[in-house]
Amino acid sequence: MDNFFAARKPAPPKPAVAPGDWAQRPHGNCCEGDSELCPRWLARIDEGACESWLYPNNYPVRAYQEQIVKQALLKNTLVCLPTGLGKTLIAAVCMYNFHRWFPDGQIIFMAPTKPLVAQQVQACHKVVGLPESDTAELNGNMAVERRRELWATKRVFYCTPQTVSNDLTRGVLDASRVALLVVDEAHRALKKYAYCSVIKHVGFRHAHFRVLALSATPGADVAGVQDVVDNLRIAHVEVRTEEDPDVAPHTHARLVERVVCEEGATLRAGLDALQKVANPFLNRLKAGQCLHTSDLAQLRSYTLLKAQVHGGLFLDKHVGHKLCMAAEALRQYGVQGCVEKLQQIARAPRDAEAKREKGEPVPAGDQALCRLAASPSFRQLLESPKTTGEHPKVVKLRELLLDHFRRAAEAGRSSRAMVFTGTRHSVDEIGDALGRCTELRVQRFVGQGGGDGMKQCSQRRAVESFLSNDTNVLVATCIAEEGLDIGSAGAWGFS
């Protein structure tokens, strides 16, 4: 363990500071001496226990997991593993050993959503059997005094980073006993996300804590990954892909098929109606050499957003961008997604009037949207998408799912399917379309935010219903993609 706690000369004593008095604390590390002599770190190490580390044998030992655990115990480590290859086991083993090594230390497992937190409690205890008497699952709905009591008496915590950050800020949690922070879905540790706040708060109290960060997709580019590494104080990165020789034997076989759907006559009718309204704006932009085409079928909203315009063409760009977004929504998500975008334009006069009543100026772009919303062609357009029928992708999806479940029934086996889509409106549209078939027992799953979100208890019931085969199709937004352990499924669909 010399690599873990290097022997150093004792630092001169520093004046004691109250736990909640952040302003009087010096910046940087809490001390330059041995962690055992640090007056601001109270999680003392058990020198006998730390001479060894334990690895569970109730699961098949995978070489890559064991190797990653060895590194994660001694270094702040970012673990990048594809979904389903055992990141939770790695976290559970590290938590168990830190629980042994630091009899007074606190271990905090953070996950971005409450359903994921609840699942990790079960998963970690299933792997290593951490004492339930030492464990607490916290959330913001608990009374502050109850959370304060649990922070003072328990040692292993499962919670969202927002709960930890808020309790650190308010002095409900004293970070002086924190020994290990586990960060699930670590790619979120950017800018002002709560993960960053937690690391800063604990680091401001003392520097003697370990960080284990887990993610299947650490970032879209090198700069993004570097930001995660910096924000979480990462010193070591462990990366495995499904092609790595030590991982490949443990991956699941799957067949990936890309299904391309024709737009169909009804969808083209909706796009034609949008094109007629957009033509005056897009044609002027094309004539001004701001666009290469005025055809909505070839344009993307990002192209309009980045178009360099001059003079009075700014208003045409603003209106054209909104109409292009509606066309994209129609192509990608169907009727409801398109109507939502058009209704945002239809609300422009009301929003402008509200600004005038408050004495606020109405931007020229909003005034242009007001003129569009008042035009007869737009009012007609607002009604036309409602008659375009089902999206071709929904029709094809229903056909594929029915075929999948019928083949499963003929083979005498049960099966389940998950369908991922980008918006809550499309979840409703797909759910309604699939629910018309008696063979498909559909359950919807979306996040908690907003007025149309699901409550935590509803999310749990949705997952339990799917796992118990009460429902056989789960239609979800990306909230179900980020680490939520849904279980095995025979078919997956991405819209």
NORGI-V821312 format. One record per pair of residues at least 24 apart in sequence whose C-alpha atoms are under 8 Angstrom apart, sorted by sequence separation. I is the first residue (numbers start at 1). J is the second residue. D is the distance in Angstrom with one decimal. If there is no record, write none. Layout:
BEGIN
[[I	J	D] [I	J	D]]
END
This chain:
BEGIN
[[9	33	5.7] [10	34	6.2] [65	89	8.0] [66	90	7.9] [69	93	7.3] [139	163	6.0] [148	172	5.3] [178	202	7.6] [285	309	7.9] [300	324	6.6] [301	325	5.5] [345	369	6.3] [346	370	7.7] [349	373	7.4] [8	33	5.5] [9	34	6.8] [14	39	7.8] [65	90	6.3] [69	94	6.7] [114	139	7.8] [138	163	7.5] [147	172	7.5] [148	173	6.6] [271	296	7.7] [299	324	7.3] [300	325	7.6] [345	370	7.7] [348	373	7.2] [8	34	5.2] [11	37	7.8] [13	39	7.9] [175	201	7.8] [176	202	7.9] [271	297	7.9] [347	373	7.9] [7	34	6.1] [10	37	6.7] [175	202	5.5] [186	213	5.5] [301	328	7.6] [346	373	5.1] [6	34	7.1] [144	172	7.5] [181	209	7.5] [183	211	7.4] [185	213	7.7] [186	214	5.5] [187	215	6.3] [285	313	6.6] [296	324	6.5] [300	328	7.2] [345	373	6.3] [443	471	6.2] [5	34	7.3] [165	194	6.2] [176	205	6.5] [179	208	7.0] [180	209	5.5] [181	210	6.2] [182	211	6.0] [183	212	6.1] [184	213	6.1] [185	214	5.8] [186	215	5.3] [284	313	7.5] [441	470	7.6] [442	471	5.8] [443	472	7.8] [445	474	6.9] [5	35	7.0] [165	195	7.8] [168	198	7.5] [175	205	6.4] [176	206	6.9] [179	209	4.5] [180	210	4.7] [181	211	4.9] [182	212	4.8] [183	213	4.6] [184	214	4.9] [185	215	4.8] [187	217	6.7] [441	471	4.7] [442	472	6.4] [443	473	6.1] [444	474	5.7] [445	475	6.1] [446	476	5.7] [447	477	7.7] [175	206	7.9] [178	209	6.4] [179	210	6.1] [180	211	5.9] [181	212	6.3] [182	213	5.9] [183	214	6.0] [184	215	6.5] [185	216	7.5] [187	218	4.6] [285	316	7.0] [296	327	7.0] [440	471	7.8] [441	472	5.4] [442	473	4.8] [443	474	4.9] [444	475	4.9] [445	476	4.6] [446	477	5.6] [88	120	7.5] [92	124	5.0] [96	128	6.7] [162	194	5.4] [165	197	6.2] [169	201	7.8] [180	212	7.6] [182	214	7.7] [186	218	6.7] [187	219	5.9] [199	231	7.5] [284	316	7.5] [285	317	7.2] [440	472	6.5] [441	473	6.0] [442	474	6.0] [443	475	6.2] [444	476	5.9] [445	477	6.9] [446	478	8.0] [447	479	5.9] [91	124	7.7] [92	125	7.7] [161	194	5.3] [162	195	7.8] [165	198	5.2] [168	201	6.8] [199	232	6.4] [440	473	6.5] [442	475	7.2] [446	479	6.4] [93	127	7.9] [96	130	6.5] [161	195	5.6] [164	198	6.7] [282	316	7.1] [405	439	7.7] [445	479	8.0] [446	480	7.7] [88	123	7.1] [89	124	6.9] [92	127	6.7] [93	128	6.7] [196	231	5.8] [281	316	4.9] [282	317	7.7] [398	433	7.7] [445	480	7.3] [88	124	6.7] [92	128	6.5] [165	201	7.8] [196	232	6.8] [281	317	7.3] [394	430	6.3] [398	434	6.0] [56	93	7.4] [121	158	6.7] [161	198	7.0] [190	227	6.6] [195	232	7.8] [402	439	7.1] [55	93	6.4] [89	127	6.5] [120	158	7.7] [187	225	7.6] [189	227	7.9] [190	228	6.2] [281	319	7.2] [282	320	6.2] [402	440	7.5] [54	93	7.6] [189	228	5.5] [281	320	5.9] [343	382	7.6] [394	433	7.1] [118	158	7.8] [188	228	7.8] [342	382	6.5] [117	158	6.1] [187	228	6.4] [190	231	7.1] [117	159	6.0] [186	228	7.3] [189	231	6.6] [278	320	6.2] [54	97	6.5] [117	160	6.9] [189	232	7.2] [339	382	7.0] [390	433	7.9] [53	97	6.1] [431	475	6.6] [114	159	7.4] [278	323	6.5] [430	475	7.5] [114	160	6.7] [319	365	7.5] [339	385	7.0] [109	156	7.8] [111	158	7.8] [113	160	6.3] [318	365	6.2] [338	385	7.5] [339	386	7.8] [106	154	7.7] [107	155	6.1] [108	156	6.0] [109	157	6.0] [110	158	6.0] [111	159	6.5] [112	160	5.4] [427	475	6.1] [1	50	7.0] [106	155	4.5] [107	156	4.8] [108	157	4.8] [109	158	4.8] [110	159	5.2] [111	160	5.2] [112	161	6.6] [274	323	7.2] [315	364	7.3] [319	368	7.0] [427	476	6.3] [1	51	6.9] [50	100	7.7] [105	155	6.4] [106	156	5.9] [107	157	6.2] [108	158	6.0] [109	159	6.5] [110	160	5.1] [111	161	6.7] [315	365	5.6] [319	369	6.3] [335	385	6.0] [416	466	7.9] [427	477	7.1] [49	100	6.4] [50	101	5.3] [104	155	7.4] [106	157	7.7] [108	159	7.6] [110	161	5.6] [335	386	6.4] [49	101	5.5] [274	327	6.9] [315	368	6.5] [335	388	7.3] [416	469	7.6] [424	477	6.7] [46	100	7.7] [47	101	7.5] [335	389	7.7] [419	473	7.4] [421	475	7.6] [423	477	6.2] [46	101	5.2] [335	390	7.5] [417	472	6.2] [418	473	5.6] [419	474	6.1] [420	475	6.0] [421	476	6.3] [422	477	5.6] [45	101	5.6] [46	102	5.9] [99	155	7.9] [271	327	6.4] [334	390	7.2] [335	391	7.3] [416	472	4.6] [417	473	4.9] [418	474	4.7] [419	475	4.7] [420	476	5.1] [421	477	5.2] [422	478	6.8] [45	102	4.7] [46	103	6.9] [334	391	5.2] [415	472	7.0] [416	473	5.9] [417	474	6.4] [418	475	6.0] [419	476	6.2] [420	477	5.6] [421	478	7.1] [44	102	5.9] [45	103	7.1] [333	391	7.6] [418	476	7.5] [420	478	6.7] [43	102	6.0] [44	103	7.3] [271	330	7.7] [43	103	7.3] [44	104	6.6] [270	330	7.9] [43	104	5.1] [44	105	7.2] [42	104	7.5] [43	105	4.4] [42	105	7.5] [43	106	7.6] [267	330	7.7] [267	331	7.5] [59	127	7.8] [263	331	7.7] [58	127	7.6] [4	74	5.6] [108	178	7.7] [3	74	7.1] [4	75	7.9] [56	127	7.4] [106	177	5.5] [107	178	6.2] [110	181	7.5] [418	489	7.0] [56	128	6.6] [105	177	5.0] [106	178	4.5] [107	179	6.0] [108	180	6.4] [109	181	6.1] [110	182	6.0] [111	183	6.5] [112	184	7.3] [416	488	7.7] [417	489	5.3] [420	492	7.8] [104	177	6.9] [105	178	5.7] [106	179	5.6] [107	180	4.8] [108	181	5.0] [109	182	4.6] [110	183	5.2] [111	184	5.0] [112	185	7.1] [416	489	4.9] [417	490	5.7] [418	491	6.5] [419	492	5.8] [420	493	6.0] [421	494	6.0] [422	495	7.3] [105	179	5.4] [106	180	6.8] [107	181	6.1] [108	182	6.2] [109	183	6.4] [110	184	6.0] [111	185	6.8] [415	489	6.5] [416	490	5.5] [417	491	4.5] [418	492	4.9] [419	493	4.4] [420	494	4.8] [421	495	4.9] [107	182	7.8] [109	184	7.6] [415	490	5.5] [416	491	6.7] [417	492	5.6] [418	493	6.2] [419	494	5.8] [420	495	6.1] [417	493	7.7] [419	495	7.4] [102	179	7.5] [98	179	7.4] [98	180	7.1] [95	180	7.4] [337	423	8.0] [404	491	7.7] [337	425	6.2] [333	422	8.0] [336	425	6.1] [337	426	6.6] [333	423	7.9] [336	426	6.9] [401	491	8.0] [91	182	7.0] [334	426	7.3] [333	426	5.6] [336	429	7.0] [334	429	8.0] [397	493	7.8] [277	377	6.4] [277	378	6.6] [393	495	7.7] [277	381	7.7] [274	381	6.8] [273	381	6.2] [273	384	7.3] [270	384	6.7] [270	385	5.4] [270	388	6.3] [269	388	7.1] [91	212	7.3] [267	388	6.1] [266	388	4.9] [267	389	8.0] [266	389	6.7] [267	391	7.0] [267	392	7.9] [87	214	6.7] [264	392	6.7] [263	392	6.4] [262	392	6.9] [261	392	6.4] [261	393	6.1] [43	176	7.2] [79	212	7.5] [81	214	7.8] [82	215	8.0] [83	216	5.9] [42	176	5.5] [43	177	4.7] [76	210	5.6] [77	211	6.5] [78	212	6.2] [79	213	6.0] [80	214	6.3] [81	215	6.6] [82	216	4.8] [41	176	4.7] [42	177	5.1] [43	178	7.0] [75	210	7.0] [76	211	4.8] [77	212	5.2] [78	213	4.6] [79	214	4.9] [80	215	5.2] [81	216	5.0] [82	217	7.7] [261	396	7.5] [40	176	5.9] [41	177	6.1] [43	179	6.7] [75	211	7.8] [76	212	5.9] [77	213	6.2] [78	214	6.0] [79	215	6.4] [80	216	5.3] [73	210	7.9] [78	215	7.7] [80	217	6.9] [80	218	6.7] [72	212	6.5] [20	170	7.5] [20	171	5.0] [78	229	7.5] [19	171	7.1] [20	174	7.6] [19	174	6.1] [78	234	6.4] [76	233	6.8] [77	234	5.6] [80	237	7.7] [76	234	4.9] [77	235	6.1] [78	236	6.4] [79	237	6.1] [80	238	6.1] [81	239	6.3] [82	240	7.5] [75	234	7.9] [76	235	5.2] [77	236	4.7] [78	237	4.7] [79	238	4.9] [80	239	4.7] [81	240	5.4] [82	241	6.5] [75	235	6.2] [76	236	6.1] [77	237	5.5] [78	238	6.1] [79	239	6.2] [80	240	6.3] [81	241	6.5] [82	242	7.0] [75	236	6.4] [77	238	7.1] [85	247	8.0] [333	495	7.9] [332	495	7.6] [41	205	7.9] [40	205	6.8] [41	206	6.2] [71	236	7.9] [85	250	7.3] [40	206	6.3] [85	251	7.2] [41	208	7.3] [68	238	6.7] [35	208	6.4] [29	203	7.1] [30	204	7.1] [28	203	7.8] [29	204	6.9] [30	205	6.4] [31	206	7.7] [28	204	6.6] [29	205	8.0] [30	206	4.7] [31	207	8.0] [27	204	6.7] [29	206	6.1] [30	207	6.1] [29	207	5.5] [25	204	7.9] [64	246	6.2] [63	246	6.9] [64	247	7.0] [185	482	7.0] [185	483	7.2] [115	456	6.7] [114	456	6.8] [115	459	6.9] [115	460	6.5] [119	484	7.7] [119	485	7.2] [116	483	7.2] [116	484	5.5] [115	484	7.6] [116	485	7.7] [83	483	7.0]]
END
